[in-house]
Amino acid sequence: MKNVLIVDDTMFMRLSLKTMLEKNGFNVIGEAANGAIAVEKYQELHPDIVTMDITMPVVDGLEALRQIRAIDGQAKVVMVSAMGQEVMIRNAVMAGAKNFIVKPFTEESVIKVLSKV
């Protein structure tokens, strides 16, 4: 069972992802509403996978990804992005993201991506 940290600034999206993941055998060990909290939680919880929204207040997902990868070069971070953010997704992959999920997403697509990571 993979331990997952969900990072998104909207409560609805965190709840939606948590429900999907737990239903499919993943263990959600933490949630964060911005990138600054995500970096703290990553250091505290050491999750197997992080789902990371790109557009968030305080510290955005790209900067949080860079900070997490600086702490742990093996970190498995999957970016979650709205359609139309292809440049951001490309930047995230170049910064070390393992994959990405485009919103709006289906449960099937989320589980498929996270199972590969």
N, C-alpha and C positions, 0 to 999 in steps of 0.2 A: 504494500500500500504506500503510495507516494504522498508525502507531506507537502501541502501547497500553501503559499502566502498569496492572498488576493489583494491587489492594489488598484483602487479606483476611487475617484472622488464622489461618486454617487452611490448612496446606500442601496438603491434598487439594483444596480449592476452587481454590486458585491453579493447581495442576497441571491440574485439570479444565478451567478456563477457558482456560489457555494452550494446551492440546491442541486444544480446539474452535476457538480463534481462529486459530492457526497453520495448521490444516487448511483454513481458509476464507480464507486470503490476508492475514490481519492479521499484523503484526510485533510480537511482545511484546518490548519493550525494557527492561522492568524489573518487579520485584515488590516489594511491601512488606507487612509483617505487622502494621503498625499505622498510625494516622493521622500520627503524628509522622514516621515514616520516609517515608510517602507524600509529605508536603510537601517534605521534603529531595530525594527522587527527582524530584518534579515540577520543582523548580528546576534540578536537574542535567540531566535528560533531555529536558525539554520535549515530552512525548508529545502526540499528536493527541487521544487519548481516554484517560480514566481510568475503570476499573471500580472502584467503591468500596463495600466492605462497610460497613454502618452500625454494627453492634455489634462493637467491637474494644477491646482494652486500650490503655492509655496515652492516646491521643487517639482518640476515636470518629470515625466517618465523617462525621457532620454537622459537627463542628468542623474536621476536615481539609478538607472541602468549602469551608467559609467561608474558611479560611486560603489555600487554593489560589485561590479566586475573588478574594481580596484582592490576591494576587500578579499574577494574570492574569484580568481580567474576561471574557475570551473563552474561558476553559478549558472544555472539554467533559468533564463528569463524569457518568457514569451510575451511579446507586446500585444496589446489589445487596442485597436485603433478604429476610428470611424472611417467609412468609405471616403475617398478623396484625399487621404493623407499619405499617398504613395511615397512622397519624398521623405516624410517622417519615418515611414516603415523602412525605407532603404537606409536611412541614417542609423536607425536602431539596429539593423542587421550588421551594418559596418561597425557599430559600437559593441557588438557581441551578443545581441539577442539570438536565441536559438531558433525562433520561429515567430509567427504572428497570426493573430486572429482578427478578422475584420468585422466590425459591428455594422449592421445587426447580424448576429451569428445564430447558428442552430446548435442544439445540444450535441448532435452528431459531429459537427465540425470541431467543436471545442474538445470533445473527448478524443477525436482522431488526432488532433495536433498534440495534445498533452500526452497521449499514450506513446507518441513517437519520441518525445523529448527524453 
